[in-house]
Amino acid sequence: MKIILEREKCIGCGSCAAICPKFFELEEDGKSHLKGSKINTKNQTEELEAQNLDCATQAAEACPVEAIKIK
């Protein structure tokens, strides 16, 4: 499974970091960051392979701008 964060869509509400601090944190610019992720320069996303998604699915569902995808 892969967690994908479209950082440009992020509005910095902080719901992902509150729900799932294992994977998400807010950066100094106020936007979310996917911990341990790799940047996909082709589509400007942060991506992280994970076998146990734990709370990441809940964070994706809570994101008001749908900036987090699980594939």
C-alpha positions in Angstrom: 0.0 0.0 0.0 1.1 3.6 -0.6 0.1 6.8 1.2 0.2 9.9 -1.1 0.1 13.4 0.1 -0.7 16.2 -2.4 1.0 18.9 -0.4 -0.1 21.8 -2.7 -3.8 20.9 -1.9 -3.1 21.0 1.9 -4.7 23.9 3.8 -3.0 23.1 7.1 -6.0 22.2 9.1 -4.0 19.7 11.1 -6.6 16.9 11.2 -4.2 14.3 9.7 -1.5 15.1 12.3 -4.0 15.0 15.1 -5.5 11.7 13.9 -2.3 10.0 12.8 0.9 11.4 14.2 2.7 8.2 13.3 2.7 9.3 9.6 1.8 13.0 9.6 3.2 16.2 11.1 2.8 19.9 10.4 5.8 21.7 8.9 6.9 25.3 9.7 4.9 26.6 6.7 1.7 25.2 8.3 1.2 22.4 5.8 1.2 18.7 6.4 4.3 16.5 5.8 4.3 12.7 5.4 7.1 11.4 7.7 9.8 9.4 5.9 8.3 10.0 2.5 9.9 10.4 -0.9 9.1 13.4 -3.1 7.7 12.5 -6.5 8.9 15.4 -8.6 6.8 14.4 -11.5 3.5 15.2 -9.8 4.8 17.1 -6.7 3.5 14.6 -4.1 5.0 13.0 -1.0 4.7 9.2 -1.1 5.4 6.5 1.4 5.1 2.7 1.1 3.6 1.2 4.2 2.3 -2.3 5.0 0.3 -1.3 8.1 -1.6 1.8 7.4 -2.9 2.1 10.9 -4.6 5.5 11.2 -3.6 6.8 7.7 -6.9 5.8 6.2 -8.7 7.7 8.9 -6.5 10.7 8.2 -7.3 10.5 4.5 -11.1 10.4 5.3 -10.8 13.4 7.6 -8.9 15.6 5.2 -11.3 18.4 4.1 -9.5 19.0 0.8 -8.8 15.3 -0.1 -5.1 15.9 -0.2 -4.3 12.4 1.1 -4.8 9.3 -1.0 -4.3 5.6 -0.1 -3.5 3.3 -3.1 
